[in-house]
Amino acid sequence: MCSITNADFGDALEFAKNEWPKFYGKDTHLGFKESWETLFHRYSKRSDFFDLAIWQLIDGRQTLVALAIGNPSNAKTHLTIKWIERFFGNNYLSGRALLPILTCAEEYAKLLGSKRVLIKDPVDSAVYERYGYTAYHHPDIANGGNYFGKDLYDE
């Protein structure tokens, strides 16, 4: 696990652009409307943004198996994960990449002093419920937005 820009394992943005689409399909995922490169450059303007790349050595080759990106609120009351994607090719996490992503996001949010982690527009809310996340009505967003959240501290 490392930052998206950490080149120790490879170029995450290049891998996501060239390798991930080979495994997209109607039964897996069809990709996002924006590239990971575009998303990264949009969020990286803030020094406190959250980014994570998960790599695994598979058959002697470094393979990018998941990416996540988001940012804290201006008051740092919450950290919102805006984009999460996993690799649908052969990998050892195969559908379980969410656990390390959420763990890292929760720990980073605690370092920032945030009260909760939010997931914006979750694809499958039942998956997040397994990790203690529930529907969250954002008080500063019209109609509450489409979020799932987890409070980090008992109040």
Secondary structure as UniProt FT lines:
FT   TURN            4..5
FT   HELIX           12..18
FT   HELIX           20..23
FT   TURN            26..27
FT   HELIX           36..43
FT   TURN            44..45
FT   TURN            47..48
FT   STRAND          50..58
FT   TURN            59..60
FT   STRAND          61..72
FT   TURN            74..75
FT   STRAND          78..86
FT   TURN            94..95
FT   HELIX           98..112
FT   STRAND          116..120
FT   HELIX           125..129
FT   TURN            130..132
FT   STRAND          134..136
FT   TURN            139..140
FT   HELIX           142..144
FT   STRAND          147..151
//
